[in-house]
Amino acid sequence: MSLTVESKKALERHKLALVERIRRNFGLKFISLTTAVLLYFYVQAERNPNVTRPFTTPVLIEHKPDDVEVQVDPQKIKVNVSGPRSIMDLIKEGEVRIVADFTGTPVDKVSSQKLKCRYDFIGSAAEHRLEITLDPPEPSKLPVMVYPQRTMQANVSLHYLREAPEGYRYNAAEVSPPKVKVTGRLDRVERVERVVVNAVGGEAGASIEGDFNVSAVDSSNKPVEGLTLTPATVHVTIPLVVEPYSKVVSVSPDVKDTPQAGFRLYDIQVSPIQVRVTGKPTQINHISTLLTQSISIRDRMEDLEADVALIVPDGVTVRTLDDKPLRRVHVRIALKRDVPPTIQPNTPNTPNTGGTPVPNP
């Protein structure tokens, strides 16, 4: 019991002595403490001072529908970030970002809008967020252009500049598929006048066939960029065929031999007398007359009438002038009997010069 009282008294004396020591030269001690604290912060500031650095922050847009395109200008914004040098050395470009919220923005037409923004931090900037400050403290609203997306179906127009060789022509072209889907910003889709495919390549003098890229053009035939065409290529087939070249030529019966003695060939008639021949220019150009098969009139004493076949070169077709196919023509050959010369008798008043006596009547 007495030990406890003595201990309390000793503790009380110790407290009083401690307070006395503190009070003794208190002013000098306070100055020393303040100086030490200031010196500590000064040294720390010299070793790890606050610095400010400009960062180019990318702009991200959240809650944007997939069928809407947003054009941001500028796409990056400068922000001043301040903090201790040791921390600022850890923060890299892109770790401080600006996020714009697209929620509630109208998307029914092309329009100019302003989106509410906030800062977003990743990496070291997120770890030391409380130790850095930004200028401006809050990002201002972001001006954007809103472009709704549209899709339309368009027929494919075929263009090709190759000339066919002489005697040939390019037949009707086939494009598969004949239509493509055009997708993109509403303002760009509305500029599309047509979708074209330029069929080029291949060997000269041959059919055109292959897969070719399609492109969208406006009314001035200038490409409309920034669109997606589905499919991006179409298959084009343009067959090269023979050009039906034709001209009108005469028909000539090929009459052989001679008729019976005392008869002669008097007239030849053919029907039709002219026909139209069709084929390659190299074949047709040198044809001026079509012959019939040979018709013999040997020893004949009477007229001949028959349907005779025409001699037609391979690859050539013959038609009448009213466009009916023709293989044979009608030939009529007229013969005429020779008349012997008539001897006139001498009259009394006519001297006989022939040497033959003429009896008196």
C-alpha positions as a LaTeX table, in Angstrom:
\begin{tabular}{lrrr}
\hline
Residue & $x$ (\AA) & $y$ (\AA) & $z$ (\AA) \\
\hline
Met1 & 0.00 & 0.00 & 0.00 \\
Ser2 & 2.79 & 2.43 & 0.96 \\
Leu3 & 4.77 & 1.40 & $-2.17$ \\
Thr4 & 1.91 & 2.44 & $-4.38$ \\
Val5 & 1.69 & 5.89 & $-2.82$ \\
Glu6 & 5.41 & 6.40 & $-3.17$ \\
Ser7 & 5.27 & 5.41 & $-6.81$ \\
Lys8 & 2.56 & 7.90 & $-7.53$ \\
Lys9 & 4.50 & 10.66 & $-5.87$ \\
Ala10 & 7.62 & 9.80 & $-7.88$ \\
Leu11 & 5.64 & 9.85 & $-11.12$ \\
Glu12 & 4.19 & 13.22 & $-10.23$ \\
Arg13 & 7.64 & 14.62 & $-9.55$ \\
His14 & 8.86 & 13.28 & $-12.90$ \\
Lys15 & 6.03 & 15.00 & $-14.80$ \\
Leu16 & 6.71 & 18.25 & $-13.11$ \\
Ala17 & 10.39 & 17.99 & $-13.97$ \\
Leu18 & 9.56 & 17.27 & $-17.61$ \\
Val19 & 7.24 & 20.26 & $-17.86$ \\
Glu20 & 9.94 & 22.40 & $-16.29$ \\
Arg21 & 12.46 & 21.24 & $-18.85$ \\
Ile22 & 10.05 & 22.05 & $-21.68$ \\
Arg23 & 9.33 & 25.49 & $-20.37$ \\
Arg24 & 12.97 & 26.23 & $-19.90$ \\
Asn25 & 14.16 & 28.13 & $-23.06$ \\
Phe26 & 10.84 & 27.34 & $-24.75$ \\
Gly27 & 11.24 & 30.07 & $-27.31$ \\
Leu28 & 14.58 & 28.77 & $-28.50$ \\
Lys29 & 13.24 & 25.25 & $-28.62$ \\
Phe30 & 10.15 & 26.29 & $-30.69$ \\
Ile31 & 12.33 & 28.18 & $-33.13$ \\
Ser32 & 14.61 & 25.16 & $-33.48$ \\
Leu33 & 11.67 & 22.82 & $-34.10$ \\
Thr34 & 10.11 & 25.13 & $-36.67$ \\
Thr35 & 13.42 & 25.55 & $-38.41$ \\
Ala36 & 13.92 & 21.78 & $-38.50$ \\
Val37 & 10.47 & 21.22 & $-40.01$ \\
Leu38 & 10.95 & 23.93 & $-42.61$ \\
Leu39 & 14.38 & 22.60 & $-43.41$ \\
Tyr40 & 12.95 & 19.11 & $-43.86$ \\
Phe41 & 10.31 & 20.28 & $-46.33$ \\
Tyr42 & 12.85 & 22.45 & $-48.11$ \\
Val43 & 15.16 & 19.51 & $-48.57$ \\
Gln44 & 12.31 & 17.32 & $-49.71$ \\
Ala45 & 11.15 & 19.98 & $-52.16$ \\
Glu46 & 14.63 & 20.22 & $-53.57$ \\
Arg47 & 14.92 & 16.49 & $-53.92$ \\
Asn48 & 11.34 & 15.88 & $-55.18$ \\
Pro49 & 9.82 & 19.19 & $-56.30$ \\
Asn50 & 6.33 & 19.66 & $-57.77$ \\
Val51 & 6.38 & 19.96 & $-61.53$ \\
Thr52 & 3.74 & 20.66 & $-64.20$ \\
Arg53 & 3.72 & 18.92 & $-67.55$ \\
Pro54 & 1.38 & 19.22 & $-70.52$ \\
Phe55 & $-0.24$ & 15.99 & $-71.69$ \\
Thr56 & $-2.11$ & 15.38 & $-74.94$ \\
Thr57 & $-5.11$ & 13.40 & $-73.81$ \\
Pro58 & $-7.01$ & 11.14 & $-76.25$ \\
Val59 & $-10.77$ & 11.55 & $-76.43$ \\
Leu60 & $-12.92$ & 8.45 & $-75.97$ \\
Ile61 & $-16.68$ & 8.28 & $-76.53$ \\
Glu62 & $-18.76$ & 5.88 & $-74.48$ \\
His63 & $-22.34$ & 4.63 & $-74.98$ \\
Lys64 & $-22.23$ & 5.34 & $-78.74$ \\
Pro65 & $-24.47$ & 3.13 & $-80.92$ \\
Asp66 & $-22.66$ & 1.03 & $-83.50$ \\
Asp67 & $-24.68$ & 2.49 & $-86.37$ \\
Val68 & $-23.57$ & 6.07 & $-85.65$ \\
Glu69 & $-20.30$ & 7.74 & $-86.61$ \\
Val70 & $-19.02$ & 10.63 & $-84.47$ \\
Gln71 & $-16.45$ & 13.09 & $-85.75$ \\
Val72 & $-14.42$ & 14.72 & $-82.96$ \\
Asp73 & $-12.39$ & 17.86 & $-83.57$ \\
Pro74 & $-9.88$ & 17.98 & $-82.01$ \\
Gln75 & $-9.37$ & 14.28 & $-81.44$ \\
Lys76 & $-6.85$ & 15.03 & $-78.65$ \\
Ile77 & $-6.90$ & 17.78 & $-76.00$ \\
Lys78 & $-3.99$ & 19.27 & $-74.02$ \\
Val79 & $-4.20$ & 19.06 & $-70.22$ \\
Asn80 & $-1.65$ & 20.36 & $-67.67$ \\
Val81 & $-0.90$ & 17.79 & $-64.97$ \\
Ser82 & 0.96 & 18.80 & $-61.76$ \\
Gly83 & 2.48 & 16.68 & $-59.01$ \\
Pro84 & 5.73 & 15.57 & $-57.36$ \\
Arg85 & 8.51 & 14.96 & $-59.84$ \\
Ser86 & 8.92 & 11.34 & $-58.74$ \\
Ile87 & 5.26 & 10.70 & $-59.55$ \\
Met88 & 5.18 & 12.77 & $-62.71$ \\
Asp89 & 8.11 & 10.74 & $-64.01$ \\
Leu90 & 5.91 & 7.63 & $-63.79$ \\
Ile91 & 2.93 & 9.03 & $-65.71$ \\
Lys92 & 3.02 & 8.42 & $-69.46$ \\
Glu93 & 1.14 & 9.89 & $-72.41$ \\
Gly94 & $-2.32$ & 8.39 & $-72.73$ \\
Glu95 & $-2.71$ & 7.54 & $-69.03$ \\
Val96 & $-4.85$ & 10.65 & $-68.56$ \\
Arg97 & $-7.86$ & 10.46 & $-70.88$ \\
Ile98 & $-11.03$ & 12.38 & $-71.59$ \\
Val99 & $-14.24$ & 10.35 & $-71.86$ \\
Ala100 & $-17.31$ & 11.86 & $-73.54$ \\
Asp101 & $-20.74$ & 10.44 & $-72.76$ \\
Phe102 & $-22.98$ & 9.95 & $-75.83$ \\
Thr103 & $-26.06$ & 8.98 & $-73.80$ \\
Gly104 & $-29.20$ & 10.82 & $-74.90$ \\
Thr105 & $-27.70$ & 12.33 & $-78.04$ \\
Pro106 & $-30.16$ & 12.44 & $-81.01$ \\
Val107 & $-29.13$ & 10.27 & $-83.93$ \\
Asp108 & $-31.99$ & 10.71 & $-86.41$ \\
Lys109 & $-30.08$ & 13.12 & $-88.68$ \\
Val110 & $-26.69$ & 14.70 & $-89.25$ \\
Ser111 & $-26.21$ & 17.26 & $-86.46$ \\
Ser112 & $-23.71$ & 19.15 & $-84.32$ \\
Gln113 & $-23.79$ & 18.25 & $-80.61$ \\
Lys114 & $-21.86$ & 18.92 & $-77.38$ \\
Leu115 & $-21.06$ & 15.97 & $-75.12$ \\
Lys116 & $-20.45$ & 16.08 & $-71.38$ \\
Cys117 & $-16.93$ & 14.88 & $-70.52$ \\
Arg118 & $-14.95$ & 13.57 & $-67.56$ \\
Tyr119 & $-11.33$ & 12.62 & $-66.90$ \\
Asp120 & $-10.33$ & 8.97 & $-66.82$ \\
Phe121 & $-7.07$ & 7.63 & $-65.45$ \\
Ile122 & $-5.16$ & 4.42 & $-66.12$ \\
Gly123 & $-1.76$ & 3.05 & $-65.14$ \\
Ser124 & 0.41 & 5.23 & $-62.88$ \\
Ala125 & $-1.98$ & 8.16 & $-63.20$ \\
Ala126 & $-4.72$ & 6.04 & $-61.61$ \\
Glu127 & $-2.40$ & 4.82 & $-58.84$ \\
His128 & $-1.39$ & 8.38 & $-57.84$ \\
Arg129 & $-4.64$ & 10.14 & $-58.65$ \\
Leu130 & $-4.81$ & 11.89 & $-55.23$ \\
Glu131 & $-1.28$ & 13.25 & $-55.58$ \\
Ile132 & $-1.75$ & 15.04 & $-58.90$ \\
Thr133 & $-3.85$ & 17.98 & $-60.03$ \\
Leu134 & $-5.16$ & 18.87 & $-63.48$ \\
Asp135 & $-5.73$ & 22.13 & $-65.28$ \\
Pro136 & $-8.53$ & 22.58 & $-66.14$ \\
Pro137 & $-9.96$ & 20.68 & $-63.16$ \\
Glu138 & $-12.91$ & 19.48 & $-65.23$ \\
Pro139 & $-12.98$ & 19.09 & $-69.04$ \\
Ser140 & $-15.37$ & 21.34 & $-70.94$ \\
Lys141 & $-18.13$ & 19.95 & $-73.17$ \\
Leu142 & $-16.84$ & 18.37 & $-76.34$ \\
Pro143 & $-18.23$ & 19.60 & $-79.73$ \\
Val144 & $-18.86$ & 16.70 & $-82.14$ \\
Met145 & $-20.58$ & 16.03 & $-85.46$ \\
Val146 & $-23.05$ & 13.14 & $-85.38$ \\
Tyr147 & $-23.52$ & 11.10 & $-88.56$ \\
Pro148 & $-26.15$ & 8.33 & $-88.57$ \\
Gln149 & $-25.28$ & 5.24 & $-90.62$ \\
Arg150 & $-27.42$ & 4.12 & $-93.53$ \\
Thr151 & $-27.52$ & 1.09 & $-95.83$ \\
Met152 & $-28.93$ & 0.86 & $-99.35$ \\
Gln153 & $-28.93$ & $-1.58$ & $-102.26$ \\
Ala154 & $-27.44$ & $-0.34$ & $-105.53$ \\
Asn155 & $-27.26$ & $-1.83$ & $-109.02$ \\
Val156 & $-23.77$ & $-2.36$ & $-110.43$ \\
Ser157 & $-22.99$ & $-0.45$ & $-113.65$ \\
Leu158 & $-20.38$ & $-2.07$ & $-115.88$ \\
His159 & $-17.64$ & $-0.07$ & $-117.62$ \\
Tyr160 & $-15.09$ & $-1.51$ & $-120.03$ \\
Leu161 & $-13.06$ & 0.30 & $-122.68$ \\
Arg162 & $-11.57$ & $-2.53$ & $-124.70$ \\
Glu163 & $-12.37$ & $-2.62$ & $-128.41$ \\
Ala164 & $-13.21$ & $-5.93$ & $-130.00$ \\
Pro165 & $-11.03$ & $-7.19$ & $-132.88$ \\
Glu166 & $-12.31$ & $-6.76$ & $-136.42$ \\
Gly167 & $-15.10$ & $-9.19$ & $-137.14$ \\
Tyr168 & $-15.95$ & $-9.67$ & $-133.46$ \\
Arg169 & $-17.99$ & $-7.93$ & $-130.82$ \\
Tyr170 & $-18.49$ & $-8.20$ & $-127.08$ \\
Asn171 & $-21.79$ & $-9.84$ & $-126.30$ \\
Ala172 & $-24.14$ & $-8.97$ & $-123.43$ \\
Ala173 & $-22.22$ & $-8.82$ & $-120.15$ \\
Glu174 & $-23.12$ & $-10.73$ & $-116.98$ \\
Val175 & $-22.40$ & $-9.22$ & $-113.54$ \\
Ser176 & $-22.78$ & $-11.40$ & $-110.45$ \\
Pro177 & $-24.18$ & $-10.32$ & $-108.09$ \\
Pro178 & $-25.97$ & $-7.54$ & $-109.97$ \\
Lys179 & $-26.47$ & $-5.52$ & $-106.76$ \\
Val180 & $-24.26$ & $-4.62$ & $-103.79$ \\
Lys181 & $-24.97$ & $-3.22$ & $-100.32$ \\
Val182 & $-23.67$ & 0.29 & $-99.63$ \\
Thr183 & $-23.14$ & 1.17 & $-95.95$ \\
Gly184 & $-21.76$ & 4.34 & $-94.39$ \\
Arg185 & $-22.51$ & 7.79 & $-93.11$ \\
Leu186 & $-25.90$ & 9.14 & $-94.13$ \\
Asp187 & $-24.41$ & 12.18 & $-95.89$ \\
Arg188 & $-22.03$ & 9.98 & $-97.89$ \\
Val189 & $-24.64$ & 7.38 & $-98.82$ \\
Glu190 & $-26.94$ & 10.14 & $-100.08$ \\
Arg191 & $-24.17$ & 11.34 & $-102.44$ \\
Val192 & $-23.93$ & 7.97 & $-104.20$ \\
Glu193 & $-25.26$ & 8.18 & $-107.74$ \\
Arg194 & $-24.32$ & 4.65 & $-108.77$ \\
Val195 & $-21.92$ & 1.77 & $-108.11$ \\
Val196 & $-19.52$ & 0.96 & $-110.95$ \\
Val197 & $-17.13$ & $-1.85$ & $-111.85$ \\
Asn198 & $-14.33$ & $-1.35$ & $-114.36$ \\
Ala199 & $-13.60$ & $-4.62$ & $-116.15$ \\
Val200 & $-10.01$ & $-4.55$ & $-117.39$ \\
Gly201 & $-7.19$ & $-6.98$ & $-117.96$ \\
Gly202 & $-7.01$ & $-10.24$ & $-119.84$ \\
Glu203 & $-5.53$ & $-10.99$ & $-123.23$ \\
Ala204 & $-6.29$ & $-8.85$ & $-126.24$ \\
Gly205 & $-8.81$ & $-10.45$ & $-128.57$ \\
Ala206 & $-10.29$ & $-12.66$ & $-125.86$ \\
Ser207 & $-13.39$ & $-12.69$ & $-123.72$ \\
Ile208 & $-13.32$ & $-10.67$ & $-120.48$ \\
Glu209 & $-13.89$ & $-12.62$ & $-117.29$ \\
Gly210 & $-12.80$ & $-12.18$ & $-113.68$ \\
Asp211 & $-13.47$ & $-10.67$ & $-110.27$ \\
Phe212 & $-13.24$ & $-6.87$ & $-110.20$ \\
Asn213 & $-13.52$ & $-4.27$ & $-107.42$ \\
Val214 & $-16.61$ & $-2.09$ & $-107.23$ \\
Ser215 & $-16.67$ & 1.58 & $-106.24$ \\
Ala216 & $-19.34$ & 4.16 & $-105.43$ \\
Val217 & $-19.35$ & 7.43 & $-107.40$ \\
Asp218 & $-21.35$ & 10.65 & $-107.19$ \\
Ser219 & $-23.18$ & 12.57 & $-109.93$ \\
Ser220 & $-19.84$ & 14.00 & $-111.13$ \\
Asn221 & $-18.41$ & 10.48 & $-111.44$ \\
Lys222 & $-16.04$ & 11.12 & $-108.52$ \\
Pro223 & $-15.47$ & 8.36 & $-105.93$ \\
Val224 & $-17.36$ & 8.64 & $-102.64$ \\
Glu225 & $-14.87$ & 7.65 & $-99.94$ \\
Gly226 & $-15.55$ & 6.19 & $-96.51$ \\
Leu227 & $-18.20$ & 3.65 & $-97.55$ \\
Thr228 & $-18.35$ & $-0.11$ & $-97.17$ \\
Leu229 & $-19.48$ & $-2.06$ & $-100.24$ \\
Thr230 & $-20.66$ & $-5.63$ & $-99.72$ \\
Pro231 & $-19.43$ & $-7.60$ & $-101.55$ \\
Ala232 & $-16.33$ & $-5.60$ & $-102.43$ \\
Thr233 & $-15.90$ & $-7.46$ & $-105.75$ \\
Val234 & $-18.25$ & $-8.82$ & $-108.41$ \\
His235 & $-17.70$ & $-11.44$ & $-111.10$ \\
Val236 & $-17.89$ & $-10.09$ & $-114.65$ \\
Thr237 & $-18.24$ & $-12.18$ & $-117.83$ \\
Ile238 & $-18.21$ & $-10.51$ & $-121.27$ \\
Pro239 & $-18.04$ & $-13.11$ & $-124.06$ \\
Leu240 & $-16.34$ & $-12.24$ & $-127.34$ \\
Val241 & $-18.47$ & $-13.42$ & $-130.27$ \\
Val242 & $-18.27$ & $-13.23$ & $-134.04$ \\
Glu243 & $-19.74$ & $-10.03$ & $-135.43$ \\
Pro244 & $-22.45$ & $-10.86$ & $-138.00$ \\
Tyr245 & $-20.93$ & $-9.00$ & $-141.00$ \\
Ser246 & $-22.93$ & $-9.15$ & $-144.22$ \\
Lys247 & $-23.32$ & $-7.69$ & $-147.70$ \\
Val248 & $-25.42$ & $-8.20$ & $-150.83$ \\
Val249 & $-23.90$ & $-10.15$ & $-153.74$ \\
Ser250 & $-25.11$ & $-11.40$ & $-157.11$ \\
Val251 & $-25.97$ & $-14.99$ & $-158.00$ \\
Ser252 & $-24.43$ & $-16.41$ & $-161.17$ \\
Pro253 & $-25.46$ & $-19.81$ & $-162.59$ \\
Asp254 & $-22.50$ & $-21.90$ & $-163.67$ \\
Val255 & $-23.61$ & $-23.20$ & $-167.11$ \\
Lys256 & $-21.35$ & $-25.77$ & $-168.76$ \\
Asp257 & $-21.13$ & $-27.32$ & $-172.25$ \\
Thr258 & $-23.18$ & $-26.49$ & $-175.37$ \\
Pro259 & $-26.63$ & $-27.57$ & $-176.59$ \\
Gln260 & $-27.42$ & $-29.85$ & $-179.56$ \\
Ala261 & $-26.23$ & $-28.73$ & $-182.93$ \\
Gly262 & $-28.70$ & $-26.35$ & $-184.42$ \\
Phe263 & $-29.53$ & $-24.85$ & $-181.01$ \\
Arg264 & $-27.94$ & $-22.04$ & $-179.07$ \\
Leu265 & $-28.15$ & $-20.57$ & $-175.57$ \\
Tyr266 & $-30.68$ & $-17.80$ & $-175.74$ \\
Asp267 & $-31.30$ & $-16.61$ & $-172.12$ \\
Ile268 & $-30.46$ & $-17.40$ & $-168.48$ \\
Gln269 & $-32.63$ & $-16.26$ & $-165.61$ \\
Val270 & $-32.04$ & $-16.86$ & $-161.86$ \\
Ser271 & $-34.27$ & $-16.14$ & $-158.90$ \\
Pro272 & $-33.30$ & $-14.52$ & $-156.67$ \\
Ile273 & $-30.67$ & $-12.66$ & $-158.59$ \\
Gln274 & $-29.18$ & $-11.13$ & $-155.39$ \\
Val275 & $-28.68$ & $-12.57$ & $-151.91$ \\
Arg276 & $-27.19$ & $-11.47$ & $-148.59$ \\
Val277 & $-24.09$ & $-13.32$ & $-147.35$ \\
Thr278 & $-23.02$ & $-13.19$ & $-143.67$ \\
Gly279 & $-19.77$ & $-14.21$ & $-141.99$ \\
Lys280 & $-16.36$ & $-12.94$ & $-140.95$ \\
Pro281 & $-15.09$ & $-9.86$ & $-142.78$ \\
Thr282 & $-12.07$ & $-11.81$ & $-143.99$ \\
Gln283 & $-14.44$ & $-14.21$ & $-145.75$ \\
Ile284 & $-17.10$ & $-11.81$ & $-146.94$ \\
Asn285 & $-14.94$ & $-9.01$ & $-148.32$ \\
His286 & $-13.64$ & $-11.00$ & $-151.29$ \\
Ile287 & $-17.04$ & $-12.40$ & $-152.28$ \\
Ser288 & $-18.72$ & $-10.43$ & $-155.10$ \\
Thr289 & $-20.70$ & $-13.26$ & $-156.75$ \\
Leu290 & $-22.02$ & $-16.60$ & $-155.60$ \\
Leu291 & $-21.89$ & $-19.40$ & $-158.15$ \\
Thr292 & $-24.33$ & $-22.23$ & $-158.38$ \\
Gln293 & $-23.39$ & $-25.82$ & $-158.88$ \\
Ser294 & $-22.54$ & $-26.67$ & $-162.47$ \\
Ile295 & $-25.48$ & $-26.94$ & $-164.88$ \\
Ser296 & $-24.81$ & $-28.97$ & $-168.00$ \\
Ile297 & $-26.76$ & $-28.23$ & $-171.22$ \\
Arg298 & $-24.81$ & $-30.70$ & $-173.38$ \\
Asp299 & $-26.82$ & $-31.86$ & $-176.38$ \\
Arg300 & $-30.01$ & $-30.25$ & $-175.12$ \\
Met301 & $-32.65$ & $-29.17$ & $-177.57$ \\
Glu302 & $-35.16$ & $-27.72$ & $-175.13$ \\
Asp303 & $-35.29$ & $-25.24$ & $-172.25$ \\
Leu304 & $-34.08$ & $-26.18$ & $-168.78$ \\
Glu305 & $-35.66$ & $-25.13$ & $-165.47$ \\
Ala306 & $-34.42$ & $-26.38$ & $-162.07$ \\
Asp307 & $-33.59$ & $-25.51$ & $-158.45$ \\
Val308 & $-29.82$ & $-25.50$ & $-158.15$ \\
Ala309 & $-27.71$ & $-25.43$ & $-154.98$ \\
Leu310 & $-25.42$ & $-22.50$ & $-154.28$ \\
Ile311 & $-21.72$ & $-23.02$ & $-153.63$ \\
Val312 & $-21.21$ & $-21.38$ & $-150.20$ \\
Pro313 & $-17.82$ & $-21.16$ & $-148.42$ \\
Asp314 & $-17.56$ & $-22.66$ & $-144.91$ \\
Gly315 & $-18.61$ & $-20.24$ & $-142.17$ \\
Val316 & $-20.79$ & $-18.19$ & $-144.51$ \\
Thr317 & $-24.58$ & $-18.12$ & $-144.41$ \\
Val318 & $-26.90$ & $-17.01$ & $-147.21$ \\
Arg319 & $-30.28$ & $-15.36$ & $-146.84$ \\
Thr320 & $-32.71$ & $-13.68$ & $-149.18$ \\
Leu321 & $-33.02$ & $-9.91$ & $-149.10$ \\
Asp322 & $-36.17$ & $-10.33$ & $-146.99$ \\
Asp323 & $-34.05$ & $-12.30$ & $-144.49$ \\
Lys324 & $-35.10$ & $-15.89$ & $-145.24$ \\
Pro325 & $-32.52$ & $-18.68$ & $-145.22$ \\
Leu326 & $-31.51$ & $-19.81$ & $-148.73$ \\
Arg327 & $-29.61$ & $-22.81$ & $-150.08$ \\
Arg328 & $-30.91$ & $-23.22$ & $-153.63$ \\
Val329 & $-31.93$ & $-20.81$ & $-156.37$ \\
His330 & $-34.30$ & $-21.27$ & $-159.29$ \\
Val331 & $-32.58$ & $-21.23$ & $-162.69$ \\
Arg332 & $-34.31$ & $-21.08$ & $-166.11$ \\
Ile333 & $-32.22$ & $-21.63$ & $-169.23$ \\
Ala334 & $-33.81$ & $-20.84$ & $-172.60$ \\
Leu335 & $-32.50$ & $-22.38$ & $-175.84$ \\
Lys336 & $-33.28$ & $-21.24$ & $-179.35$ \\
Arg337 & $-33.15$ & $-23.15$ & $-182.66$ \\
Asp338 & $-30.71$ & $-21.80$ & $-185.17$ \\
Val339 & $-32.40$ & $-20.70$ & $-188.47$ \\
Pro340 & $-30.37$ & $-21.51$ & $-191.67$ \\
Pro341 & $-29.81$ & $-18.55$ & $-194.00$ \\
Thr342 & $-32.43$ & $-18.17$ & $-196.79$ \\
Ile343 & $-31.17$ & $-18.21$ & $-200.49$ \\
Gln344 & $-33.01$ & $-15.61$ & $-202.56$ \\
Pro345 & $-33.85$ & $-16.75$ & $-206.21$ \\
Asn346 & $-32.61$ & $-14.65$ & $-209.17$ \\
Thr347 & $-35.14$ & $-12.60$ & $-211.14$ \\
Pro348 & $-35.03$ & $-12.00$ & $-214.95$ \\
Asn349 & $-33.68$ & $-8.58$ & $-214.37$ \\
Thr350 & $-31.02$ & $-9.91$ & $-212.06$ \\
Pro351 & $-27.90$ & $-11.36$ & $-213.57$ \\
Asn352 & $-26.95$ & $-14.74$ & $-212.38$ \\
Thr353 & $-23.65$ & $-14.37$ & $-210.68$ \\
Gly354 & $-23.63$ & $-17.62$ & $-208.82$ \\
Gly355 & $-22.80$ & $-19.80$ & $-211.82$ \\
Thr356 & $-25.98$ & $-21.88$ & $-211.44$ \\
Pro357 & $-28.54$ & $-21.64$ & $-214.25$ \\
Val358 & $-31.87$ & $-20.37$ & $-213.11$ \\
Pro359 & $-34.75$ & $-21.70$ & $-215.25$ \\
Asn360 & $-37.19$ & $-19.29$ & $-216.76$ \\
Pro361 & $-40.61$ & $-19.44$ & $-215.35$ \\
\hline
\end{tabular}
